[in-house]
Amino acid sequence: MSLIDAAKAKLPTAWGEFEIHALEDEETQKEHVALTMGDLTGDEPVLVRIHSECLTGDALFSMRCDCGPQLEAALQKIAEAGRGVLLYLRQEGRGIGLVNKIRAYALQDQGMDTVEANEKLGFAADARDFSLAGKTLQALNVKTIKLMTNNPRKVASIESAGITVEERVPMQYGKNPHNEKYLSTKHGKLGHLF
Ligand SMILES: Nc1nc2c(ncn2[C@@H]2O[C@H](COP(=O)(O)OP(=O)(O)OP(=O)(O)O)[C@@H](O)[C@H]2O)c(=O)[nH]1
């Protein structure tokens, strides 16, 4: 699988100026995004967020999940550090796509949790592939990172790509009455850490 750094430009944001890289996955034809800030070379670990697409949370202000607040917090932390990478991977709905995620929401409205709903639809609880994240960091020449996540699977898969995760930075943001069950299921069934 190869990833093409197809285009890059400056991206001023509410938190500071990033560089945006449009990445094309030759195998799946999917387009992903990397936002970078500062000089990524050297021995000092780079602050990294690997964020999976969540249209409802990232763009439509949904309170069913914690994705939007995590995305904002990650950009803010990178800007404060003046250095870092945010990978935005097009793996909507933990890899099952938008339509199936909304089907899963409808099942959750009937009482299932997020894992049971995925399984009822015939999918794994988490159908994502993080190998692309490892490849992108390698392409950006990033070798040692501080990874902003509560998900131990992300840590394991990025390490298996040969990247050293020197520290895990917890990302507890955006808890609200609508996502309480979702967050406790991620903790209880998907092994998410606090
Ligand atoms: N199938 C499904 N996907 C969901 C649901 N709620 C949110 N998502 C998706 O879950 C993913 C969350 O991505 P991330 O925030 O990067 O990852 P995470 O596994 O929660 O780990 P961290 O946030 O890094 O701790 C996004 O792709 C969302 O679209 C749901 O109820 N069902």
Ligand as a Chemical Component Dictionary entry (heavy atoms), coordinates in Angstrom:
data_LIG
# 
_chem_comp.id                   LIG 
_chem_comp.type                 NON-POLYMER 
_chem_comp.pdbx_formal_charge   0 
_chem_comp.three_letter_code    LIG 
# 
loop_
_chem_comp_atom.comp_id 
_chem_comp_atom.atom_id 
_chem_comp_atom.alt_atom_id 
_chem_comp_atom.type_symbol 
_chem_comp_atom.charge 
_chem_comp_atom.model_Cartn_x 
_chem_comp_atom.model_Cartn_y 
_chem_comp_atom.model_Cartn_z 
_chem_comp_atom.pdbx_ordinal 
LIG N1  N1  N 0 -19.962 2.288 14.535 1  
LIG C1  C1  C 0 -20.006 3.367 15.333 2  
LIG N2  N2  N 0 -19.039 4.295 15.198 3  
LIG C2  C2  C 0 -19.097 5.360 16.025 4  
LIG C3  C3  C 0 -20.107 5.552 16.976 5  
LIG N3  N3  N 0 -19.878 6.717 17.618 6  
LIG C4  C4  C 0 -18.754 7.244 17.078 7  
LIG N4  N4  N 0 -18.284 6.435 16.115 8  
LIG C5  C5  C 0 -17.055 6.532 15.324 9  
LIG O1  O1  O 0 -15.983 6.200 16.172 10 
LIG C6  C6  C 0 -14.795 6.791 15.683 11 
LIG C7  C7  C 0 -14.079 7.492 16.847 12 
LIG O2  O2  O 0 -12.809 7.788 16.423 13 
LIG P1  P1  P 0 -11.621 8.287 17.344 14 
LIG O3  O3  O 0 -12.100 9.344 18.280 15 
LIG O4  O4  O 0 -10.464 8.601 16.432 16 
LIG O5  O5  O 0 -11.147 6.997 18.104 17 
LIG P2  P2  P 0 -11.390 6.262 19.439 18 
LIG O6  O6  O 0 -11.301 4.805 19.155 19 
LIG O7  O7  O 0 -12.632 6.773 20.123 20 
LIG O8  O8  O 0 -10.107 6.594 20.307 21 
LIG P3  P3  P 0 -9.597  7.951 20.982 22 
LIG O9  O9  O 0 -10.589 9.033 20.668 23 
LIG O10 O10 O 0 -8.258  8.165 20.331 24 
LIG O11 O11 O 0 -9.472  7.668 22.419 25 
LIG C8  C8  C 0 -15.208 7.725 14.552 26 
LIG O12 O12 O 0 -14.961 7.076 13.313 27 
LIG C9  C9  C 0 -16.728 7.872 14.763 28 
LIG O13 O13 O 0 -17.435 8.110 13.560 29 
LIG C10 C10 C 0 -21.109 4.533 17.092 30 
LIG O14 O14 O 0 -21.988 4.573 17.926 31 
LIG N5  N5  N 0 -21.003 3.474 16.245 32 
# 
loop_
_chem_comp_bond.comp_id 
_chem_comp_bond.atom_id_1 
_chem_comp_bond.atom_id_2 
_chem_comp_bond.value_order 
_chem_comp_bond.pdbx_ordinal 
LIG N1  C1  SING 1  
LIG C1  N2  DOUB 2  
LIG C1  N5  SING 3  
LIG N2  C2  SING 4  
LIG C2  C3  DOUB 5  
LIG C2  N4  SING 6  
LIG C3  N3  SING 7  
LIG C3  C10 SING 8  
LIG N3  C4  DOUB 9  
LIG C4  N4  SING 10 
LIG N4  C5  SING 11 
LIG C5  O1  SING 12 
LIG C5  C9  SING 13 
LIG O1  C6  SING 14 
LIG C6  C7  SING 15 
LIG C6  C8  SING 16 
LIG C7  O2  SING 17 
LIG O2  P1  SING 18 
LIG P1  O3  DOUB 19 
LIG P1  O4  SING 20 
LIG P1  O5  SING 21 
LIG O5  P2  SING 22 
LIG P2  O6  DOUB 23 
LIG P2  O7  SING 24 
LIG P2  O8  SING 25 
LIG O8  P3  SING 26 
LIG P3  O9  DOUB 27 
LIG P3  O10 SING 28 
LIG P3  O11 SING 29 
LIG C8  O12 SING 30 
LIG C8  C9  SING 31 
LIG C9  O13 SING 32 
LIG C10 O14 DOUB 33 
LIG C10 N5  SING 34 
# 
